[in-house]
Amino acid sequence: SCKVFFAKDPLKIVRAQGQYMFDEKGEKYLDCINNVAHVGHSHPYVIKAATKQMELLNTNSRFLHDNLVQYAQRLTATLPKKLSVCYFVNSGSEANDLALRLARQYRGHQDVITLE
């Protein structure tokens, strides 16, 4: 049920910059699967912001913090009024799990259709 991408000829990725990843031989690959389309790997602004935050506090969103509320307010201000609730999760898997649980509770059905 769980297999490695490229099982016959696995890639050993050792670094990344912008939209590219590089293997141990220096071969360049366009990264289309690692959620980097927004800012890319090693973006200086993101590194600076992450470093600044980690110097202050490095935790996830399970604890209360004013920044979570402020971010949710800024985010929802850009959306229609009906979209006024934020759920902060750690990963795409957690987001999918939460969406499925919310849909099941709202609709009262357990069936799911997915695409592979």
C-alpha positions in Angstrom: 0.0 0.0 0.0 2.9 2.3 0.5 5.6 2.6 -2.1 8.4 4.9 -3.0 8.1 7.1 -6.1 10.6 6.0 -8.7 11.1 2.5 -7.0 13.1 1.2 -10.0 15.6 4.1 -10.1 15.2 6.1 -6.9 16.3 9.7 -6.8 18.6 10.9 -4.0 17.8 14.6 -3.7 20.4 16.5 -1.7 19.4 20.2 -2.2 16.9 22.5 -3.8 16.8 26.1 -5.0 13.8 27.9 -6.4 11.7 25.5 -8.4 14.5 22.9 -8.9 15.8 20.0 -6.9 19.2 18.5 -7.4 20.4 15.0 -7.0 23.7 13.7 -5.6 25.2 14.0 -9.1 24.1 17.6 -9.6 21.3 16.7 -12.0 18.5 19.3 -12.0 14.8 18.3 -11.7 11.8 20.6 -11.9 9.9 20.1 -8.6 6.2 19.6 -9.5 5.2 17.7 -6.4 6.6 19.2 -3.2 4.2 22.2 -2.7 6.8 24.8 -3.7 4.9 26.4 -6.5 4.2 29.5 -4.3 7.7 30.7 -3.5 10.1 27.9 -4.3 12.8 26.2 -2.3 15.3 28.4 -0.3 13.4 31.6 -0.9 15.4 34.3 1.1 12.2 36.1 2.4 10.8 32.8 3.7 14.1 31.8 5.3 14.4 35.2 7.0 10.8 35.0 8.3 11.1 31.4 9.5 14.4 32.1 11.2 12.9 35.2 13.0 9.9 33.1 14.1 12.1 30.1 15.3 14.2 32.5 17.4 11.0 33.5 19.2 8.9 30.3 19.3 9.0 27.0 17.3 5.8 25.1 17.9 2.7 24.2 15.9 -0.8 25.6 16.2 -2.1 23.4 19.0 -1.3 26.1 21.5 -2.9 29.5 21.7 -1.0 32.4 20.3 -2.0 35.9 19.2 -0.4 35.4 15.7 -2.8 32.6 14.9 -5.8 34.9 15.6 -4.2 37.8 13.7 -3.4 35.6 10.7 -7.0 34.2 10.7 -8.4 37.7 10.7 -6.2 38.9 7.9 -7.0 35.8 5.9 -10.7 35.8 6.3 -10.8 39.6 5.5 -9.9 38.6 2.0 -12.7 36.1 1.6 -16.5 36.2 1.3 -18.3 36.5 4.7 -19.5 32.9 4.5 -15.9 31.7 4.6 -15.2 33.1 8.1 -13.7 30.1 9.9 -10.1 29.0 9.7 -8.7 25.5 10.6 -5.0 25.4 11.0 -3.4 22.0 10.3 0.1 20.6 10.0 -0.1 19.0 6.6 -2.1 18.2 3.5 -2.9 14.8 5.0 -4.4 16.5 8.1 -6.3 19.0 5.9 -7.8 16.1 3.9 -8.7 14.2 7.0 -10.4 17.2 8.6 -12.3 18.0 5.3 -13.5 14.5 5.2 -14.7 14.5 8.8 -16.4 17.9 8.3 -18.2 16.7 5.2 -19.3 13.5 6.8 -20.7 15.4 9.8 -22.4 18.0 7.6 -23.9 15.5 5.1 -24.4 12.5 7.5 -23.0 10.1 4.9 -19.9 7.9 5.1 -19.3 7.3 1.4 -16.3 8.8 -0.4 -15.3 9.0 -4.0 -11.6 9.7 -4.8 -9.5 9.9 -7.9 -6.2 8.1 -8.2 
